[in-house]
Amino acid sequence: MGFIGEVIAKTINFLNLDIVIFTSDLLAIGDYLLKSVKGIVKRQALSYNNKNTRKVLAEVGEEAAAIGMLRCK
């Protein structure tokens, strides 16, 4: 999980994301993944970039990314 968290933290720092949505095979791990990644991101992402970034599990399957993008606008 560490590598995934590190990549997400770097992406949040670089792109200043509003939301990170976990989909596909990552959903099988569920809440364990989300808690682990949130901890790593909290330690490694810059606080002013990370404080407003939501990290959520997809609720609607493969269409989650497209729906999430629509909700952010």
C-alpha positions, 0 to 999 in steps of 0.5 A, spaced: 500 500 500 505 504 501 507 505 493 500 507 492 499 512 497 506 515 495 504 516 488 497 519 490 501 524 495 505 526 489 499 527 484 496 531 489 502 535 490 503 536 483 496 537 481 492 539 487 486 535 486 479 536 489 478 528 489 481 521 489 476 516 487 478 508 488 475 504 483 476 497 479 481 492 483 482 496 488 475 496 491 476 489 493 481 491 498 476 496 501 476 500 507 483 497 509 486 500 502 483 507 504 485 507 511 492 505 509 493 510 503 490 516 507 495 515 512 501 515 507 498 521 504 497 525 510 504 524 512 507 525 505 502 530 501 503 538 502 498 540 508 495 545 504 494 541 498 491 535 502 487 538 506 481 539 501 482 533 497 477 528 498 479 520 498 473 516 496 471 509 494 467 508 488 460 507 489 457 506 482 463 501 478 466 503 472 463 509 471 465 512 478 471 516 475 466 520 470 461 521 475 466 524 480 469 529 475 462 531 473 460 532 481 467 536 481 464 542 476 
